[in-house]
Amino acid sequence: MLARLKNYLFVAIAIGAFYFVLSHHFIFSSFKDVDLLNKKELTLAYTFYSIRQHSPIETLRIEPLRNAGIENILLDRGMLSEQLLDQLLDQIDSQK
């Protein structure tokens, strides 16, 4: 009986961990520096994303990341200024 409860506990932990991965974007700035953003819907799209491997304009073009608030991370990391962010967002919105 105790063994069965342990199995149920491990299954519950595994399901909880999978749900956590599905509901968050893991944004890597460096190997040890990771930021979390809440996703708007449960998907595996852009779950793990490195902002050092992509330019800010490429990152801002990704709609799920923009909806989650990636621009705040880019501003906090000093990759963009407020003025440049506004220009890039205007440029992206005009291309749609």
N, C-alpha and C positions, 0 to 999 in steps of 0.2 A: 504494500500500500504506500509506504514512504517512497519507494522507487518510482511509482506511478506519479505521485505528487511532484517529485523532482522533474520528471519528464514534462509534466504540464507547465511547470515553472520555466523550464528552459525554452519550451515552445512559445510561451507568452513573452519571454524576454526577446526571443528572435523576431517575433511579430512586431513587438514594440520598436525594436531597432530598425527593422525594415520600414515601418511607418515613419520613423524619424528621418530616415534617408529620403523617402519619397516626398516629404513635406518641407525639405530645406535645400537651398543652394549652398554648396560649400565653395567659397570664393578664396582662391589661393593667391596671396601676394608674394610669398616666398615659401620655402620648404616648411618652415615652422609657423608661419603667420597665416591663419585661416579665419575668415569671417563667415558668419551664417546669415542667410537671408531666408525669410519665410516665402514659400511658393504660394501662388494663388490657387493652383490645382495640383493634385497628386500625380506626378509623372516622373520619369527618369531623365527627361530632357534637361540638359544643362545642370545636372546635379553637381558635378565637379567641374569647375571652371577656373582657369588661371588668367588673371588680368595682366600678368607680365608677358604672356605669350601673344597677346592680342593688343591692337591699338585701341585707344578709347572710343574711336568712331565705330570700329567693328563691334566692340562690346555694347555700345549704346544702340546699335541696330537690332540687337536681339531682343525681341518683344518680351519674352518671359523674364529676362533679367531686368529690363526697364521697369516692368510692372512690380518687381520685387524691391526696387530701390537701389540698383547698382550705382547710380550716380552719386549717392551719398558716400559710398566706399571710395569711388574715384576721387571725390573731393577731399575726403579725410586722408587719403594716401598721398595727396599732392600731385596727382597725375593730371588734374584739370583745375582750372580756375573757374569761378562763377561765370565770368564773361565768356570763356571758351566753351563751357558747358551749354550756355544759352545759344551760342552760335551753332554748335554741333546739333543740338536738338532741333533748332529751326531748320537746319540743312536736311536733317533726316526726315522731319515732318513734311518738308516741301517736296521731297522725292517720292512720297507716297501717293 
